[in-house]
Amino acid sequence: MRVNSRLAFRFIGIVGILLLTACASSGEIIEVNEQDPHEDLNRSMYAFNDGVDTYVVSPLVTGYQWVLPDLLETGVTNFFSNLKEPKTVLNDGLQGKEEQAGIDFERFLINTLLGFGGLIDVASYAEIEHHEEDFDQTLAVWGVPRGEYLVLPLLGPSAYRTIPGEIVDAFTSPTTYAIWPIQLLGVFNARSNATQSLNFINEAAVDPYVFMRASYLQWRDYQISEGANTSDDLLIPGMDEFDDEEELEALEIGL
């Protein structure tokens, strides 16, 4: 039986965090951030992920961007965005958003049938609104607390509630059941979309780790509250740079 690569990495990341937390439990903690009590460990994971991205993933993505013209890269982005629609429709229903579920199902049908499998975003041309929902958001609507912030090896920003959410999303995503080259293409596409945002973090942020953490937590709160949680004390300098959902979501791929 073939195992989805993202799901496998998620499992490896969870095991890695548990083992490293056990090893670090005897260390002295000088200052604890309420949202990030494992900051020392998370910073180590962040540095590891950054190294993998710098020396492995980024050169591969540069080649990916060179090979694919912008028009084709847009088509790939549309394709993978369309594959998220079934997950969105399911979570619409679990959250009691019947009308939104109908709109999202309509988007999926139109883009799949008229957009050559989703390569062309016909629904947006028809001004059909786009939404994104996942099981982490559903758990939040059900009252499950987010839990502590974590940085998982290779997978990046996460939280206790996000982990079961990602597992359920993996089983309900068509990408999970695709052949591995398509899954790999999805990873390259997500990282390519995140290039501008990640460059901004590394160049403009005094502490890229803190900026990444704040950006991730604020974006997830924004998604869950549907824009209601935008108080001034949560705003991050430069956050307006992240004006594209694909770029923001790509922060979650970990690299």
C-alpha positions as CSV (number, residue, x, y, z in Angstrom):
1,M,0.0,0.0,0.0
2,R,1.4,3.4,-1.0
3,V,1.7,6.0,1.7
4,N,1.2,9.7,1.0
5,S,4.5,11.5,1.3
6,R,3.2,14.5,3.1
7,L,1.4,12.3,5.6
8,A,4.6,10.3,6.2
9,F,6.6,13.5,6.7
10,R,3.9,14.7,9.2
11,F,4.3,11.5,11.2
12,I,8.1,11.7,11.1
13,G,7.8,15.3,12.3
14,I,5.6,14.4,15.2
15,V,7.8,11.6,16.3
16,G,10.9,13.9,16.0
17,I,9.3,16.6,18.1
18,L,8.3,14.1,20.8
19,L,11.8,12.6,21.0
20,L,13.6,16.0,20.9
21,T,11.2,17.4,23.6
22,A,12.0,14.4,25.8
23,C,15.8,15.0,25.3
24,A,15.4,18.7,26.1
25,S,13.2,18.3,29.1
26,S,16.1,18.4,31.5
27,G,17.4,21.8,30.2
28,E,16.9,25.0,32.0
29,I,14.2,27.4,30.6
30,I,15.1,31.0,31.1
31,E,12.0,32.6,29.6
32,V,8.8,31.0,28.3
33,N,6.6,32.5,25.7
34,E,3.0,31.4,26.4
35,Q,2.3,30.6,22.8
36,D,5.7,29.1,22.2
37,P,7.0,27.3,25.3
38,H,9.2,25.1,23.1
39,E,11.0,28.0,21.5
40,D,14.5,26.7,21.9
41,L,13.6,23.4,20.2
42,N,11.4,25.2,17.6
43,R,14.3,27.5,16.7
44,S,16.5,24.5,16.2
45,M,13.9,23.0,13.9
46,Y,13.5,26.3,12.1
47,A,17.3,26.5,11.5
48,F,17.3,22.9,10.2
49,N,14.4,23.6,7.8
50,D,16.0,26.8,6.6
51,G,19.2,24.9,5.9
52,V,17.3,22.2,3.9
53,D,15.5,25.0,2.0
54,T,18.6,27.0,1.2
55,Y,20.8,24.1,0.0
56,V,18.3,21.6,-1.4
57,V,14.7,22.9,-2.0
58,S,15.5,26.4,-3.2
59,P,17.9,25.4,-6.0
60,L,15.3,22.8,-7.2
61,V,12.5,25.3,-7.1
62,T,14.7,27.8,-9.1
63,G,15.0,25.1,-11.8
64,Y,11.3,24.5,-11.6
65,Q,10.6,28.2,-12.2
66,W,13.1,28.3,-15.0
67,V,11.6,25.3,-16.8
68,L,7.9,26.3,-16.4
69,P,6.8,29.5,-18.1
70,D,4.6,31.8,-16.0
71,L,1.4,30.8,-17.8
72,L,2.0,27.1,-17.2
73,E,3.0,27.8,-13.6
74,T,-0.3,29.6,-13.1
75,G,-2.1,26.6,-14.5
76,V,-0.4,24.3,-12.1
77,T,-1.3,26.6,-9.2
78,N,-5.0,26.6,-10.4
79,F,-4.9,22.8,-10.7
80,F,-3.8,22.2,-7.1
81,S,-6.1,24.9,-5.8
82,N,-9.0,23.1,-7.5
83,L,-7.9,19.8,-5.8
84,K,-8.5,21.5,-2.4
85,E,-12.1,22.2,-3.2
86,P,-13.5,18.8,-2.0
87,K,-11.7,19.3,1.4
88,T,-13.2,22.7,1.6
89,V,-16.7,21.5,0.7
90,L,-16.5,18.8,3.4
91,N,-15.3,21.3,6.1
92,D,-18.0,23.8,5.0
93,G,-20.6,21.1,5.8
94,L,-18.9,20.2,9.1
95,Q,-19.0,23.8,10.2
96,G,-22.6,24.2,9.2
97,K,-22.0,26.5,6.2
98,E,-24.5,25.0,3.8
99,E,-24.7,27.9,1.4
100,Q,-20.9,28.2,1.2
101,A,-20.6,24.5,0.6
102,G,-22.9,24.8,-2.4
103,I,-20.8,27.7,-3.8
104,D,-17.5,25.8,-3.3
105,F,-19.0,22.6,-4.9
106,E,-20.1,24.7,-7.8
107,R,-16.6,26.1,-8.2
108,F,-15.2,22.6,-8.2
109,L,-17.6,21.4,-10.9
110,I,-17.1,24.4,-13.1
111,N,-13.3,24.4,-12.9
112,T,-13.1,20.6,-13.3
113,L,-15.4,20.3,-16.3
114,L,-14.9,23.7,-18.1
115,G,-11.4,24.5,-16.9
116,F,-9.6,21.4,-18.2
117,G,-9.4,19.7,-14.8
118,G,-8.8,22.9,-13.0
119,L,-5.9,24.3,-15.0
120,I,-8.0,27.4,-15.8
121,D,-9.9,29.1,-13.0
122,V,-13.1,29.6,-14.9
123,A,-15.1,30.1,-11.7
124,S,-13.2,33.2,-10.8
125,Y,-13.9,34.6,-14.2
126,A,-17.6,33.9,-13.5
127,E,-17.1,35.9,-10.1
128,I,-17.8,32.8,-8.0
129,E,-16.3,33.5,-4.6
130,H,-13.3,31.4,-3.5
131,H,-13.1,30.0,0.1
132,E,-10.6,27.8,1.9
133,E,-11.5,25.6,4.8
134,D,-9.6,22.8,6.5
135,F,-10.2,20.5,9.5
136,D,-8.0,22.6,11.8
137,Q,-10.5,25.4,11.2
138,T,-13.4,23.0,11.8
139,L,-11.8,21.8,15.1
140,A,-11.5,25.5,16.1
141,V,-15.2,26.1,15.3
142,W,-16.0,23.1,17.5
143,G,-14.2,24.7,20.4
144,V,-10.9,22.7,20.3
145,P,-8.1,25.0,21.5
146,R,-5.1,25.6,19.3
147,G,-2.5,24.4,21.7
148,E,1.2,25.2,21.7
149,Y,3.1,26.4,18.7
150,L,5.4,23.8,17.1
151,V,7.9,23.8,14.2
152,L,8.1,20.3,12.7
153,P,11.1,18.9,10.9
154,L,10.6,19.5,7.1
155,L,7.0,20.6,7.7
156,G,7.5,23.9,9.5
157,P,4.9,26.0,11.5
158,S,2.2,24.0,13.2
159,A,0.4,23.6,16.5
160,Y,-1.1,20.7,18.6
161,R,-4.6,21.2,17.0
162,T,-3.1,21.5,13.5
163,I,-1.6,18.0,13.6
164,P,-4.8,15.9,13.6
165,G,-6.3,18.5,11.3
166,E,-3.5,17.9,8.7
167,I,-4.0,14.1,9.0
168,V,-7.7,14.3,8.3
169,D,-7.1,16.8,5.5
170,A,-4.6,14.4,3.9
171,F,-7.1,11.6,3.9
172,T,-9.8,13.8,2.3
173,S,-7.5,15.4,-0.3
174,P,-7.4,13.9,-3.9
175,T,-3.7,14.8,-4.0
176,T,-3.1,12.1,-1.4
177,Y,-4.1,9.4,-3.8
178,A,-2.1,10.8,-6.8
179,I,1.2,9.3,-7.9
180,W,4.3,10.7,-6.3
181,P,5.4,13.0,-9.2
182,I,2.2,14.9,-8.9
183,Q,2.6,15.2,-5.1
184,L,6.2,16.4,-5.6
185,L,5.0,18.9,-8.2
186,G,2.5,20.2,-5.6
187,V,5.3,20.8,-3.1
188,F,7.4,22.6,-5.7
189,N,4.4,24.7,-6.7
190,A,3.6,25.7,-3.1
191,R,7.3,26.6,-2.4
192,S,7.5,28.6,-5.7
193,N,4.4,30.6,-4.7
194,A,6.0,31.4,-1.4
195,T,9.3,32.7,-2.8
196,Q,8.5,36.4,-2.6
197,S,7.1,36.1,1.0
198,L,10.0,34.1,2.3
199,N,12.5,36.4,0.7
200,F,10.7,39.3,2.4
201,I,10.9,37.6,5.8
202,N,14.6,36.8,5.5
203,E,15.6,40.3,4.2
204,A,13.3,42.6,6.3
205,A,12.7,40.8,9.6
206,V,15.0,41.5,12.5
207,D,14.3,38.0,13.7
208,P,12.9,35.8,10.9
209,Y,11.9,33.1,13.4
210,V,9.7,35.5,15.4
211,F,8.2,37.0,12.2
212,M,7.4,33.6,10.8
213,R,5.7,32.5,14.0
214,A,3.7,35.7,14.3
215,S,2.7,35.6,10.6
216,Y,1.6,32.0,10.9
217,L,-0.4,32.4,14.1
218,Q,-2.0,35.6,12.9
219,W,-2.9,34.1,9.5
220,R,-4.5,31.0,11.1
221,D,-6.4,33.2,13.6
222,Y,-7.6,35.4,10.7
223,Q,-8.8,32.3,8.7
224,I,-10.6,30.8,11.7
225,S,-12.3,34.0,12.7
226,E,-13.0,34.9,9.1
227,G,-11.3,38.3,9.5
228,A,-12.8,39.2,12.8
229,N,-9.6,38.8,14.8
230,T,-7.6,41.7,13.4
231,S,-6.9,43.8,16.5
232,D,-4.0,46.3,16.4
233,D,-2.0,44.3,18.9
234,L,-1.9,41.4,16.6
235,L,-0.8,43.3,13.5
236,I,2.7,42.6,12.3
237,P,4.9,45.2,10.5
238,G,5.0,44.2,6.9
239,M,2.1,41.8,7.2
240,D,0.4,43.6,4.3
241,E,3.1,42.0,2.1
242,F,1.3,38.7,2.4
243,D,-1.7,39.6,0.2
244,D,-2.0,36.3,-1.6
245,E,-3.7,33.2,0.0
246,E,-1.4,30.8,-1.9
247,E,1.7,32.6,-0.5
248,L,0.4,32.7,3.0
249,E,-0.7,29.1,3.0
250,A,2.7,28.1,1.6
251,L,4.2,29.3,4.9
252,E,2.8,26.0,6.2
253,I,4.8,23.7,4.0
254,G,7.7,24.2,6.3
255,L,10.5,25.3,4.0
